[in-house]
């Protein structure tokens, strides 16, 4: 069976990560020392199945997009226009309606970070 697992180097390091789904995770044991997935205040899904499975198999985890693919920076609003090639055009949480509905969350995260880290 031919398995297509996307592998890449992490930054300038020699650490190789694999971007795969939960169904292939057991197979990743021989493909690289770490699995990469989104993990943020907005996307906690890795906590339910991915992280426990990785721990059981002794595979590392490299999170990406801790600010929800830019949304939690408070720079993305309902009026933000993405380039036609931007993948966020296909992600439901980035529709204008959902951006408007979630604007309060973005402002709350921004204010908390600003008050806790910037003003101190």
Biopython code that builds the backbone (N, CA, C, O; Angstrom):
import numpy as np
from Bio.PDB.StructureBuilder import StructureBuilder

atoms = [
    (1, "UNK", "N", (0.845, -1.171, 0.000)),
    (1, "UNK", "CA", (0.000, 0.000, 0.000)),
    (1, "UNK", "C", (0.891, 1.234, 0.000)),
    (1, "UNK", "O", (1.815, 1.331, 0.807)),
    (2, "UNK", "N", (0.620, 2.182, -0.902)),
    (2, "UNK", "CA", (1.383, 3.417, -0.996)),
    (2, "UNK", "C", (0.706, 4.475, -0.125)),
    (2, "UNK", "O", (-0.467, 4.790, -0.325)),
    (3, "UNK", "N", (1.432, 5.012, 0.824)),
    (3, "UNK", "CA", (0.881, 5.996, 1.749)),
    (3, "UNK", "C", (1.484, 7.346, 1.427)),
    (3, "UNK", "O", (2.706, 7.491, 1.380)),
    (4, "UNK", "N", (0.633, 8.336, 1.205)),
    (4, "UNK", "CA", (1.106, 9.680, 0.905)),
    (4, "UNK", "C", (1.107, 10.495, 2.189)),
    (4, "UNK", "O", (0.069, 10.997, 2.620)),
    (5, "UNK", "N", (2.266, 10.620, 2.787)),
    (5, "UNK", "CA", (2.415, 11.413, 4.002)),
    (5, "UNK", "C", (3.317, 12.590, 3.666)),
    (5, "UNK", "O", (4.446, 12.416, 3.209)),
    (6, "UNK", "N", (2.803, 13.782, 3.900)),
    (6, "UNK", "CA", (3.562, 14.985, 3.592)),
    (6, "UNK", "C", (4.594, 15.231, 4.684)),
    (6, "UNK", "O", (4.241, 15.398, 5.852)),
    (7, "UNK", "N", (5.875, 15.253, 4.302)),
    (7, "UNK", "CA", (6.954, 15.473, 5.264)),
    (7, "UNK", "C", (7.680, 16.761, 4.903)),
    (7, "UNK", "O", (7.837, 17.086, 3.726)),
    (8, "UNK", "N", (8.126, 17.499, 5.933)),
    (8, "UNK", "CA", (8.895, 18.707, 5.684)),
    (8, "UNK", "C", (9.796, 18.992, 6.864)),
    (8, "UNK", "O", (9.574, 18.496, 7.968)),
    (9, "UNK", "N", (10.800, 19.784, 6.623)),
    (9, "UNK", "CA", (11.719, 20.188, 7.681)),
    (9, "UNK", "C", (11.100, 21.340, 8.454)),
    (9, "UNK", "O", (10.404, 22.179, 7.880)),
    (10, "UNK", "N", (11.350, 21.380, 9.745)),
    (10, "UNK", "CA", (10.815, 22.428, 10.600)),
    (10, "UNK", "C", (11.845, 23.545, 10.697)),
    (10, "UNK", "O", (12.898, 23.381, 11.314)),
    (11, "UNK", "N", (11.533, 24.680, 10.085)),
    (11, "UNK", "CA", (12.441, 25.828, 10.111)),
    (11, "UNK", "C", (13.804, 25.474, 9.551)),
    (11, "UNK", "O", (13.906, 24.790, 8.532)),
    (12, "UNK", "N", (14.848, 25.939, 10.213)),
    (12, "UNK", "CA", (16.212, 25.656, 9.787)),
    (12, "UNK", "C", (16.781, 24.417, 10.472)),
    (12, "UNK", "O", (17.954, 24.087, 10.298)),
    (13, "UNK", "N", (15.953, 23.744, 11.242)),
    (13, "UNK", "CA", (16.427, 22.577, 11.987)),
    (13, "UNK", "C", (16.417, 21.341, 11.104)),
    (13, "UNK", "O", (15.949, 21.382, 9.966)),
    (14, "UNK", "N", (16.923, 20.272, 11.619)),
    (14, "UNK", "CA", (16.863, 18.995, 10.919)),
    (14, "UNK", "C", (15.653, 18.176, 11.349)),
    (14, "UNK", "O", (15.509, 17.026, 10.933)),
    (15, "UNK", "N", (14.776, 18.754, 12.180)),
    (15, "UNK", "CA", (13.591, 18.039, 12.635)),
    (15, "UNK", "C", (12.608, 17.906, 11.485)),
    (15, "UNK", "O", (12.242, 18.899, 10.854)),
    (16, "UNK", "N", (12.188, 16.698, 11.216)),
    (16, "UNK", "CA", (11.244, 16.423, 10.149)),
    (16, "UNK", "C", (9.883, 16.165, 10.763)),
    (16, "UNK", "O", (9.761, 15.386, 11.709)),
    (17, "UNK", "N", (8.854, 16.817, 10.228)),
    (17, "UNK", "CA", (7.504, 16.624, 10.738)),
    (17, "UNK", "C", (6.629, 16.050, 9.637)),
    (17, "UNK", "O", (6.895, 16.236, 8.450)),
    (18, "UNK", "N", (5.585, 15.350, 10.051)),
    (18, "UNK", "CA", (4.628, 14.766, 9.122)),
    (18, "UNK", "C", (3.275, 15.390, 9.368)),
    (18, "UNK", "O", (2.857, 15.523, 10.518)),
    (19, "UNK", "N", (2.580, 15.778, 8.309)),
    (19, "UNK", "CA", (1.226, 16.296, 8.413)),
    (19, "UNK", "C", (0.288, 15.190, 7.936)),
    (19, "UNK", "O", (0.131, 14.976, 6.734)),
    (20, "UNK", "N", (-0.332, 14.492, 8.882)),
    (20, "UNK", "CA", (-1.178, 13.345, 8.552)),
    (20, "UNK", "C", (-2.429, 13.378, 9.411)),
    (20, "UNK", "O", (-2.501, 14.131, 10.382)),
    (21, "UNK", "N", (-3.399, 12.578, 9.061)),
    (21, "UNK", "CA", (-4.618, 12.468, 9.829)),
    (21, "UNK", "C", (-4.525, 11.411, 10.911)),
    (21, "UNK", "O", (-3.587, 10.613, 10.933)),
    (22, "UNK", "N", (-5.496, 11.407, 11.804)),
    (22, "UNK", "CA", (-5.514, 10.470, 12.920)),
    (22, "UNK", "C", (-5.503, 9.021, 12.446)),
    (22, "UNK", "O", (-4.896, 8.174, 13.102)),
    (23, "UNK", "N", (-6.147, 8.715, 11.340)),
    (23, "UNK", "CA", (-6.205, 7.348, 10.847)),
    (23, "UNK", "C", (-4.852, 6.779, 10.460)),
    (23, "UNK", "O", (-4.665, 5.563, 10.477)),
    (24, "UNK", "N", (-3.912, 7.638, 10.114)),
    (24, "UNK", "CA", (-2.579, 7.189, 9.697)),
    (24, "UNK", "C", (-1.548, 7.351, 10.802)),
    (24, "UNK", "O", (-0.382, 7.006, 10.610)),
    (25, "UNK", "N", (-1.954, 7.867, 11.953)),
    (25, "UNK", "CA", (-0.980, 8.214, 12.979)),
    (25, "UNK", "C", (-0.134, 7.046, 13.445)),
    (25, "UNK", "O", (1.060, 7.205, 13.700)),
    (26, "UNK", "N", (-0.734, 5.886, 13.558)),
    (26, "UNK", "CA", (0.048, 4.729, 13.971)),
    (26, "UNK", "C", (1.131, 4.405, 12.966)),
    (26, "UNK", "O", (2.191, 3.897, 13.332)),
    (27, "UNK", "N", (0.872, 4.694, 11.701)),
    (27, "UNK", "CA", (1.856, 4.428, 10.665)),
    (27, "UNK", "C", (2.966, 5.471, 10.668)),
    (27, "UNK", "O", (4.053, 5.206, 10.156)),
    (28, "UNK", "N", (2.719, 6.653, 11.235)),
    (28, "UNK", "CA", (3.711, 7.729, 11.191)),
    (28, "UNK", "C", (4.915, 7.424, 12.064)),
    (28, "UNK", "O", (5.947, 8.087, 11.966)),
    (29, "UNK", "N", (4.779, 6.425, 12.911)),
    (29, "UNK", "CA", (5.861, 6.085, 13.825)),
    (29, "UNK", "C", (7.179, 5.892, 13.090)),
    (29, "UNK", "O", (8.240, 6.217, 13.624)),
    (30, "UNK", "N", (7.126, 5.372, 11.885)),
    (30, "UNK", "CA", (8.347, 5.163, 11.118)),
    (30, "UNK", "C", (8.639, 6.258, 10.109)),
    (30, "UNK", "O", (9.633, 6.175, 9.387)),
    (31, "UNK", "N", (7.803, 7.277, 10.039)),
    (31, "UNK", "CA", (7.941, 8.304, 9.016)),
    (31, "UNK", "C", (8.524, 9.608, 9.522)),
    (31, "UNK", "O", (8.926, 10.435, 8.703)),
    (32, "UNK", "N", (8.591, 9.834, 10.791)),
    (32, "UNK", "CA", (9.115, 11.087, 11.311)),
    (32, "UNK", "C", (8.864, 11.177, 12.796)),
    (32, "UNK", "O", (7.970, 10.510, 13.315)),
    (33, "UNK", "N", (9.640, 11.994, 13.489)),
    (33, "UNK", "CA", (9.524, 12.063, 14.935)),
    (33, "UNK", "C", (8.376, 12.930, 15.432)),
    (33, "UNK", "O", (8.125, 12.970, 16.636)),
    (34, "UNK", "N", (7.663, 13.634, 14.531)),
    (34, "UNK", "CA", (6.619, 14.534, 14.996)),
    (34, "UNK", "C", (5.497, 14.659, 13.978)),
    (34, "UNK", "O", (5.696, 14.471, 12.778)),
    (35, "UNK", "N", (4.319, 14.979, 14.482)),
    (35, "UNK", "CA", (3.145, 15.263, 13.663)),
    (35, "UNK", "C", (2.796, 16.722, 13.887)),
    (35, "UNK", "O", (2.868, 17.218, 15.012)),
    (36, "UNK", "N", (2.416, 17.415, 12.811)),
    (36, "UNK", "CA", (2.073, 18.826, 12.910)),
    (36, "UNK", "C", (0.586, 19.004, 12.657)),
    (36, "UNK", "O", (0.027, 18.401, 11.741)),
    (37, "UNK", "N", (-0.060, 19.845, 13.484)),
    (37, "UNK", "CA", (-1.485, 20.105, 13.330)),
    (37, "UNK", "C", (-1.807, 21.464, 13.929)),
    (37, "UNK", "O", (-1.087, 21.963, 14.794)),
    (38, "UNK", "N", (-2.887, 22.048, 13.462)),
    (38, "UNK", "CA", (-3.343, 23.298, 14.069)),
    (38, "UNK", "C", (-3.711, 23.019, 15.526)),
    (38, "UNK", "O", (-4.282, 21.978, 15.850)),
    (39, "UNK", "N", (-3.377, 23.961, 16.383)),
    (39, "UNK", "CA", (-3.722, 23.865, 17.803)),
    (39, "UNK", "C", (-3.751, 25.286, 18.336)),
    (39, "UNK", "O", (-2.718, 25.953, 18.388)),
    (40, "UNK", "N", (-4.916, 25.749, 18.728)),
    (40, "UNK", "CA", (-5.060, 27.137, 19.151)),
    (40, "UNK", "C", (-6.203, 27.270, 20.148)),
    (40, "UNK", "O", (-6.869, 26.291, 20.482)),
    (41, "UNK", "N", (-6.418, 28.481, 20.613)),
    (41, "UNK", "CA", (-7.567, 28.736, 21.477)),
    (41, "UNK", "C", (-8.872, 28.423, 20.748)),
    (41, "UNK", "O", (-9.895, 28.138, 21.371)),
    (42, "UNK", "N", (-8.816, 28.479, 19.444)),
    (42, "UNK", "CA", (-10.004, 28.282, 18.621)),
    (42, "UNK", "C", (-10.171, 26.837, 18.180)),
    (42, "UNK", "O", (-11.293, 26.394, 17.935)),
    (43, "UNK", "N", (-9.094, 26.108, 18.075)),
    (43, "UNK", "CA", (-9.141, 24.723, 17.597)),
    (43, "UNK", "C", (-8.439, 23.825, 18.607)),
    (43, "UNK", "O", (-7.214, 23.704, 18.595)),
    (44, "UNK", "N", (-9.226, 23.194, 19.485)),
    (44, "UNK", "CA", (-8.704, 22.348, 20.556)),
    (44, "UNK", "C", (-8.836, 20.863, 20.235)),
    (44, "UNK", "O", (-8.585, 20.019, 21.095)),
    (45, "UNK", "N", (-9.219, 20.545, 19.031)),
    (45, "UNK", "CA", (-9.462, 19.160, 18.630)),
    (45, "UNK", "C", (-8.307, 18.205, 18.933)),
    (45, "UNK", "O", (-8.568, 17.058, 19.297)),
    (46, "UNK", "N", (-7.044, 18.617, 18.802)),
    (46, "UNK", "CA", (-5.965, 17.675, 19.101)),
    (46, "UNK", "C", (-6.035, 17.079, 20.513)),
    (46, "UNK", "O", (-5.519, 15.986, 20.749)),
    (47, "UNK", "N", (-6.664, 17.784, 21.441)),
    (47, "UNK", "CA", (-6.740, 17.297, 22.819)),
    (47, "UNK", "C", (-7.582, 16.033, 22.947)),
    (47, "UNK", "O", (-7.362, 15.232, 23.855)),
    (48, "UNK", "N", (-8.546, 15.845, 22.043)),
    (48, "UNK", "CA", (-9.478, 14.722, 22.205)),
    (48, "UNK", "C", (-8.888, 13.384, 21.797)),
    (48, "UNK", "O", (-9.024, 12.406, 22.533)),
    (49, "UNK", "N", (-8.235, 13.315, 20.641)),
    (49, "UNK", "CA", (-7.720, 12.035, 20.157)),
    (49, "UNK", "C", (-6.265, 12.088, 19.730)),
    (49, "UNK", "O", (-5.512, 11.143, 19.965)),
    (50, "UNK", "N", (-5.869, 13.175, 19.110)),
    (50, "UNK", "CA", (-4.519, 13.241, 18.539)),
    (50, "UNK", "C", (-3.439, 13.186, 19.616)),
    (50, "UNK", "O", (-2.546, 12.342, 19.548)),
    (51, "UNK", "N", (-3.509, 14.069, 20.603)),
    (51, "UNK", "CA", (-2.456, 14.106, 21.624)),
    (51, "UNK", "C", (-2.362, 12.811, 22.428)),
    (51, "UNK", "O", (-1.251, 12.336, 22.663)),
    (52, "UNK", "N", (-3.480, 12.217, 22.862)),
    (52, "UNK", "CA", (-3.364, 10.940, 23.571)),
    (52, "UNK", "C", (-2.742, 9.830, 22.714)),
    (52, "UNK", "O", (-1.958, 9.025, 23.216)),
    (53, "UNK", "N", (-3.087, 9.789, 21.433)),
    (53, "UNK", "CA", (-2.530, 8.772, 20.541)),
    (53, "UNK", "C", (-1.036, 8.983, 20.349)),
    (53, "UNK", "O", (-0.255, 8.032, 20.388)),
    (54, "UNK", "N", (-0.642, 10.246, 20.141)),
    (54, "UNK", "CA", (0.782, 10.540, 19.970)),
    (54, "UNK", "C", (1.574, 10.171, 21.218)),
    (54, "UNK", "O", (2.673, 9.625, 21.125)),
    (55, "UNK", "N", (1.012, 10.470, 22.380)),
    (55, "UNK", "CA", (1.696, 10.137, 23.627)),
    (55, "UNK", "C", (1.875, 8.621, 23.751)),
    (55, "UNK", "O", (2.939, 8.133, 24.135)),
    (56, "UNK", "N", (0.824, 7.903, 23.422)),
    (56, "UNK", "CA", (0.875, 6.435, 23.495)),
    (56, "UNK", "C", (1.938, 5.860, 22.560)),
    (56, "UNK", "O", (2.604, 4.881, 22.898)),
    (57, "UNK", "N", (2.094, 6.471, 21.382)),
    (57, "UNK", "CA", (3.035, 5.965, 20.381)),
    (57, "UNK", "C", (4.431, 6.582, 20.503)),
    (57, "UNK", "O", (5.358, 6.167, 19.808)),
    (58, "UNK", "N", (4.578, 7.569, 21.383)),
    (58, "UNK", "CA", (5.877, 8.212, 21.540)),
    (58, "UNK", "C", (6.250, 9.114, 20.373)),
    (58, "UNK", "O", (7.427, 9.257, 20.039)),
    (59, "UNK", "N", (5.243, 9.721, 19.754)),
    (59, "UNK", "CA", (5.452, 10.615, 18.610)),
    (59, "UNK", "C", (5.284, 12.054, 19.098)),
    (59, "UNK", "O", (4.372, 12.347, 19.871)),
    (60, "UNK", "N", (6.155, 12.943, 18.650)),
    (60, "UNK", "CA", (6.089, 14.348, 19.041)),
    (60, "UNK", "C", (4.951, 15.086, 18.344)),
    (60, "UNK", "O", (4.387, 14.600, 17.363)),
    (61, "UNK", "N", (4.624, 16.265, 18.863)),
    (61, "UNK", "CA", (3.558, 17.103, 18.316)),
    (61, "UNK", "C", (4.095, 18.513, 18.122)),
    (61, "UNK", "O", (4.662, 19.098, 19.045)),
    (62, "UNK", "N", (3.920, 19.059, 16.924)),
    (62, "UNK", "CA", (4.341, 20.424, 16.623)),
    (62, "UNK", "C", (3.085, 21.219, 16.260)),
    (62, "UNK", "O", (2.543, 21.056, 15.167)),
    (63, "UNK", "N", (2.621, 22.081, 17.173)),
    (63, "UNK", "CA", (1.409, 22.856, 16.883)),
    (63, "UNK", "C", (1.709, 23.996, 15.918)),
    (63, "UNK", "O", (2.828, 24.509, 15.879)),
    (64, "UNK", "N", (0.707, 24.386, 15.145)),
    (64, "UNK", "CA", (0.846, 25.589, 14.340)),
    (64, "UNK", "C", (-0.425, 26.410, 14.436)),
    (64, "UNK", "O", (-1.479, 25.907, 14.825)),
    (65, "UNK", "N", (-0.314, 27.651, 14.084)),
    (65, "UNK", "CA", (-1.412, 28.608, 14.046)),
    (65, "UNK", "C", (-2.066, 28.831, 15.408)),
    (65, "UNK", "O", (-3.279, 28.669, 15.540)),
    (66, "UNK", "N", (-1.273, 29.205, 16.432)),
    (66, "UNK", "CA", (-1.841, 29.418, 17.758)),
    (66, "UNK", "C", (-2.844, 30.571, 17.825)),
    (66, "UNK", "O", (-3.606, 30.670, 18.787)),
    (67, "UNK", "N", (-2.849, 31.437, 16.821)),
    (67, "UNK", "CA", (-3.802, 32.540, 16.793)),
    (67, "UNK", "C", (-4.908, 32.321, 15.770)),
    (67, "UNK", "O", (-5.410, 33.265, 15.159)),
    (68, "UNK", "N", (-5.277, 31.052, 15.595)),
    (68, "UNK", "CA", (-6.445, 30.720, 14.772)),
    (68, "UNK", "C", (-6.343, 31.195, 13.340)),
    (68, "UNK", "O", (-7.278, 31.796, 12.811)),
    (69, "UNK", "N", (-5.195, 30.926, 12.703)),
    (69, "UNK", "CA", (-4.963, 31.315, 11.311)),
    (69, "UNK", "C", (-5.142, 32.821, 11.119)),
    (69, "UNK", "O", (-5.607, 33.284, 10.077)),
    (70, "UNK", "N", (-4.762, 33.567, 12.151)),
    (70, "UNK", "CA", (-4.779, 35.021, 12.084)),
    (70, "UNK", "C", (-6.006, 35.685, 12.673)),
    (70, "UNK", "O", (-5.980, 36.882, 12.960)),
    (71, "UNK", "N", (-7.085, 34.934, 12.860)),
    (71, "UNK", "CA", (-8.319, 35.566, 13.319)),
    (71, "UNK", "C", (-8.191, 36.164, 14.715)),
    (71, "UNK", "O", (-8.717, 37.248, 14.970)),
    (72, "UNK", "N", (-7.510, 35.483, 15.614)),
    (72, "UNK", "CA", (-7.436, 35.944, 16.999)),
    (72, "UNK", "C", (-6.444, 37.093, 17.206)),
    (72, "UNK", "O", (-6.181, 37.491, 18.341)),
    (73, "UNK", "N", (-5.897, 37.619, 16.118)),
    (73, "UNK", "CA", (-5.025, 38.794, 16.214)),
    (73, "UNK", "C", (-5.835, 40.073, 16.282)),
    (73, "UNK", "O", (-5.283, 41.134, 16.574)),
    (74, "UNK", "N", (-7.104, 40.000, 16.025)),
    (74, "UNK", "CA", (-8.063, 41.110, 15.935)),
    (74, "UNK", "C", (-7.830, 41.976, 14.702)),
    (74, "UNK", "O", (-8.403, 43.060, 14.594)),
    (75, "UNK", "N", (-7.004, 41.518, 13.781)),
    (75, "UNK", "CA", (-6.789, 42.260, 12.537)),
    (75, "UNK", "C", (-7.709, 41.789, 11.418)),
    (75, "UNK", "O", (-7.787, 42.419, 10.363)),
    (76, "UNK", "N", (-8.404, 40.681, 11.652)),
    (76, "UNK", "CA", (-9.349, 40.167, 10.665)),
    (76, "UNK", "C", (-10.753, 40.479, 11.157)),
    (76, "UNK", "O", (-11.137, 40.085, 12.259)),
    (77, "UNK", "N", (-11.518, 41.188, 10.333)),
    (77, "UNK", "CA", (-12.888, 41.557, 10.687)),
    (77, "UNK", "C", (-13.836, 41.015, 9.622)),
    (77, "UNK", "O", (-13.409, 40.368, 8.665)),
    (78, "UNK", "N", (-15.120, 41.285, 9.800)),
    (78, "UNK", "CA", (-16.092, 40.841, 8.804)),
    (78, "UNK", "C", (-15.841, 41.512, 7.456)),
    (78, "UNK", "O", (-16.268, 40.994, 6.424)),
    (79, "UNK", "N", (-15.163, 42.647, 7.446)),
    (79, "UNK", "CA", (-14.900, 43.384, 6.208)),
    (79, "UNK", "C", (-13.565, 43.026, 5.561)),
    (79, "UNK", "O", (-13.235, 43.551, 4.497)),
    (80, "UNK", "N", (-12.803, 42.151, 6.182)),
    (80, "UNK", "CA", (-11.517, 41.745, 5.626)),
    (80, "UNK", "C", (-11.736, 41.020, 4.305)),
    (80, "UNK", "O", (-12.636, 40.191, 4.177)),
    (81, "UNK", "N", (-10.903, 41.344, 3.332)),
    (81, "UNK", "CA", (-10.967, 40.694, 2.028)),
    (81, "UNK", "C", (-9.700, 39.871, 1.853)),
    (81, "UNK", "O", (-8.593, 40.400, 1.944)),
    (82, "UNK", "N", (-9.861, 38.580, 1.603)),
    (82, "UNK", "CA", (-8.725, 37.695, 1.384)),
    (82, "UNK", "C", (-8.446, 37.598, -0.114)),
    (82, "UNK", "O", (-9.371, 37.645, -0.925)),
    (83, "UNK", "N", (-7.189, 37.464, -0.475)),
    (83, "UNK", "CA", (-6.792, 37.215, -1.853)),
    (83, "UNK", "C", (-7.500, 35.956, -2.341)),
    (83, "UNK", "O", (-7.768, 35.057, -1.544)),
    (84, "UNK", "N", (-7.802, 35.875, -3.615)),
    (84, "UNK", "CA", (-8.547, 34.730, -4.153)),
    (84, "UNK", "C", (-7.827, 33.398, -3.942)),
    (84, "UNK", "O", (-8.466, 32.346, -3.930)),
    (85, "UNK", "N", (-6.513, 33.435, -3.778)),
    (85, "UNK", "CA", (-5.766, 32.193, -3.568)),
    (85, "UNK", "C", (-5.630, 31.821, -2.087)),
    (85, "UNK", "O", (-5.071, 30.771, -1.770)),
    (86, "UNK", "N", (-6.128, 32.659, -1.182)),
    (86, "UNK", "CA", (-6.009, 32.411, 0.252)),
    (86, "UNK", "C", (-6.927, 31.257, 0.657)),
    (86, "UNK", "O", (-8.126, 31.284, 0.379)),
    (87, "UNK", "N", (-6.354, 30.240, 1.319)),
    (87, "UNK", "CA", (-7.137, 29.055, 1.710)),
    (87, "UNK", "C", (-8.279, 29.396, 2.650)),
    (87, "UNK", "O", (-9.247, 28.640, 2.731)),
    (88, "UNK", "N", (-8.197, 30.517, 3.366)),
    (88, "UNK", "CA", (-9.258, 30.875, 4.319)),
    (88, "UNK", "C", (-10.587, 31.137, 3.627)),
    (88, "UNK", "O", (-11.632, 31.141, 4.278)),
    (89, "UNK", "N", (-10.563, 31.355, 2.325)),
    (89, "UNK", "CA", (-11.809, 31.505, 1.569)),
    (89, "UNK", "C", (-12.634, 30.223, 1.577)),
    (89, "UNK", "O", (-13.837, 30.264, 1.323)),
    (90, "UNK", "N", (-12.008, 29.094, 1.864)),
    (90, "UNK", "CA", (-12.718, 27.812, 1.851)),
    (90, "UNK", "C", (-13.020, 27.291, 3.251)),
    (90, "UNK", "O", (-13.637, 26.236, 3.393)),
    (91, "UNK", "N", (-12.595, 28.013, 4.289)),
    (91, "UNK", "CA", (-12.772, 27.571, 5.669)),
    (91, "UNK", "C", (-14.039, 28.231, 6.241)),
    (91, "UNK", "O", (-14.127, 29.459, 6.259)),
    (92, "UNK", "N", (-15.010, 27.449, 6.703)),
    (92, "UNK", "CA", (-16.276, 28.002, 7.180)),
    (92, "UNK", "C", (-16.128, 29.079, 8.262)),
    (92, "UNK", "O", (-16.915, 30.026, 8.277)),
    (93, "UNK", "N", (-15.174, 28.970, 9.141)),
    (93, "UNK", "CA", (-15.060, 29.970, 10.204)),
    (93, "UNK", "C", (-14.642, 31.346, 9.679)),
    (93, "UNK", "O", (-14.683, 32.331, 10.416)),
    (94, "UNK", "N", (-14.237, 31.412, 8.398)),
    (94, "UNK", "CA", (-13.817, 32.680, 7.824)),
    (94, "UNK", "C", (-14.836, 33.296, 6.872)),
    (94, "UNK", "O", (-14.508, 34.237, 6.149)),
    (95, "UNK", "N", (-16.068, 32.782, 6.859)),
    (95, "UNK", "CA", (-17.096, 33.461, 6.071)),
    (95, "UNK", "C", (-17.381, 34.798, 6.751)),
    (95, "UNK", "O", (-17.197, 34.918, 7.963)),
    (96, "UNK", "N", (-17.825, 35.805, 5.997)),
    (96, "UNK", "CA", (-18.115, 37.104, 6.622)),
    (96, "UNK", "C", (-19.086, 36.994, 7.805)),
    (96, "UNK", "O", (-18.923, 37.682, 8.813)),
    (97, "UNK", "N", (-20.089, 36.128, 7.676)),
    (97, "UNK", "CA", (-21.072, 35.966, 8.752)),
    (97, "UNK", "C", (-20.417, 35.423, 10.029)),
    (97, "UNK", "O", (-20.679, 35.914, 11.127)),
    (98, "UNK", "N", (-19.561, 34.403, 9.869)),
    (98, "UNK", "CA", (-18.896, 33.818, 11.035)),
    (98, "UNK", "C", (-17.853, 34.754, 11.623)),
    (98, "UNK", "O", (-17.669, 34.793, 12.839)),
    (99, "UNK", "N", (-17.169, 35.509, 10.767)),
    (99, "UNK", "CA", (-16.209, 36.491, 11.296)),
    (99, "UNK", "C", (-16.928, 37.540, 12.129)),
    (99, "UNK", "O", (-16.444, 37.947, 13.185)),
    (100, "UNK", "N", (-18.085, 37.973, 11.649)),
    (100, "UNK", "CA", (-18.864, 38.959, 12.406)),
    (100, "UNK", "C", (-19.331, 38.360, 13.739)),
    (100, "UNK", "O", (-19.237, 39.007, 14.781)),
    (101, "UNK", "N", (-19.829, 37.137, 13.698)),
    (101, "UNK", "CA", (-20.330, 36.477, 14.905)),
    (101, "UNK", "C", (-19.225, 36.247, 15.935)),
    (101, "UNK", "O", (-19.484, 36.266, 17.138)),
    (102, "UNK", "N", (-18.001, 36.032, 15.468)),
    (102, "UNK", "CA", (-16.882, 35.726, 16.369)),
    (102, "UNK", "C", (-16.016, 36.927, 16.710)),
    (102, "UNK", "O", (-15.005, 36.778, 17.395)),
    (103, "UNK", "N", (-16.390, 38.107, 16.249)),
    (103, "UNK", "CA", (-15.582, 39.300, 16.482)),
    (103, "UNK", "C", (-15.392, 39.575, 17.977)),
    (103, "UNK", "O", (-14.329, 40.039, 18.388)),
    (104, "UNK", "N", (-16.402, 39.295, 18.783)),
    (104, "UNK", "CA", (-16.291, 39.515, 20.225)),
    (104, "UNK", "C", (-15.211, 38.647, 20.857)),
    (104, "UNK", "O", (-14.500, 39.093, 21.759)),
    (105, "UNK", "N", (-15.086, 37.414, 20.389)),
    (105, "UNK", "CA", (-14.050, 36.510, 20.901)),
    (105, "UNK", "C", (-12.679, 37.054, 20.559)),
    (105, "UNK", "O", (-11.779, 37.063, 21.399)),
    (106, "UNK", "N", (-12.522, 37.511, 19.317)),
    (106, "UNK", "CA", (-11.237, 38.062, 18.886)),
    (106, "UNK", "C", (-10.864, 39.279, 19.728)),
    (106, "UNK", "O", (-9.715, 39.415, 20.150)),
    (107, "UNK", "N", (-11.814, 40.148, 19.968)),
    (107, "UNK", "CA", (-11.541, 41.350, 20.774)),
    (107, "UNK", "C", (-11.187, 40.967, 22.212)),
    (107, "UNK", "O", (-10.288, 41.560, 22.808)),
    (108, "UNK", "N", (-11.875, 39.997, 22.757)),
    (108, "UNK", "CA", (-11.600, 39.554, 24.127)),
    (108, "UNK", "C", (-10.182, 38.992, 24.243)),
    (108, "UNK", "O", (-9.463, 39.316, 25.188)),
    (109, "UNK", "N", (-9.777, 38.155, 23.293)),
    (109, "UNK", "CA", (-8.425, 37.599, 23.303)),
    (109, "UNK", "C", (-7.402, 38.716, 23.157)),
    (109, "UNK", "O", (-6.415, 38.755, 23.892)),
    (110, "UNK", "N", (-7.631, 39.619, 22.217)),
    (110, "UNK", "CA", (-6.718, 40.741, 22.005)),
    (110, "UNK", "C", (-6.587, 41.582, 23.276)),
    (110, "UNK", "O", (-5.475, 41.902, 23.696)),
    (111, "UNK", "N", (-7.712, 41.939, 23.885)),
    (111, "UNK", "CA", (-7.684, 42.776, 25.089)),
    (111, "UNK", "C", (-6.981, 42.078, 26.240)),
    (111, "UNK", "O", (-6.225, 42.712, 26.975)),
    (112, "UNK", "N", (-7.214, 40.795, 26.409)),
    (112, "UNK", "CA", (-6.578, 40.035, 27.485)),
    (112, "UNK", "C", (-5.057, 40.002, 27.300)),
    (112, "UNK", "O", (-4.302, 40.223, 28.247)),
    (113, "UNK", "N", (-4.631, 39.731, 26.094)),
    (113, "UNK", "CA", (-3.191, 39.711, 25.815)),
    (113, "UNK", "C", (-2.595, 41.091, 26.017)),
    (113, "UNK", "O", (-1.542, 41.228, 26.639)),
    (114, "UNK", "N", (-3.256, 42.109, 25.501)),
    (114, "UNK", "CA", (-2.753, 43.479, 25.628)),
    (114, "UNK", "C", (-2.639, 43.878, 27.097)),
    (114, "UNK", "O", (-1.610, 44.400, 27.524)),
    (115, "UNK", "N", (-3.687, 43.636, 27.858)),
    (115, "UNK", "CA", (-3.688, 44.028, 29.273)),
    (115, "UNK", "C", (-2.707, 43.233, 30.100)),
    (115, "UNK", "O", (-2.111, 43.768, 31.035)),
    (116, "UNK", "N", (-2.526, 41.965, 29.777)),
    (116, "UNK", "CA", (-1.664, 41.102, 30.578)),
    (116, "UNK", "C", (-0.181, 41.266, 30.230)),
    (116, "UNK", "O", (0.673, 41.285, 31.116)),
    (117, "UNK", "N", (0.111, 41.381, 28.949)),
    (117, "UNK", "CA", (1.520, 41.392, 28.534)),
    (117, "UNK", "C", (2.051, 42.760, 28.149)),
    (117, "UNK", "O", (3.212, 43.062, 28.426)),
    (118, "UNK", "N", (1.244, 43.589, 27.525)),
    (118, "UNK", "CA", (1.716, 44.871, 27.017)),
    (118, "UNK", "C", (1.743, 45.925, 28.130)),
    (118, "UNK", "O", (2.714, 46.672, 28.254)),
    (119, "UNK", "N", (0.702, 45.984, 28.922)),
    (119, "UNK", "CA", (0.601, 47.029, 29.940)),
    (119, "UNK", "C", (1.436, 46.773, 31.182)),
    (119, "UNK", "O", (1.620, 47.680, 31.994)),
    (120, "UNK", "N", (1.947, 45.558, 31.350)),
    (120, "UNK", "CA", (2.725, 45.240, 32.550)),
    (120, "UNK", "C", (4.103, 45.816, 32.494)),
    (120, "UNK", "O", (4.885, 45.638, 33.429)),
]
sb = StructureBuilder()
sb.init_structure("model")
sb.init_model(0)
sb.init_chain("A")
sb.init_seg("    ")
for serial, (resi, resn, name, xyz) in enumerate(atoms, 1):
    if name == "N":
        sb.init_residue(resn, " ", resi, " ")
    sb.init_atom(name, np.array(xyz, "f"), 0.0, 1.0, " ", f" {name:<3s}", serial, name[0])
structure = sb.get_structure()
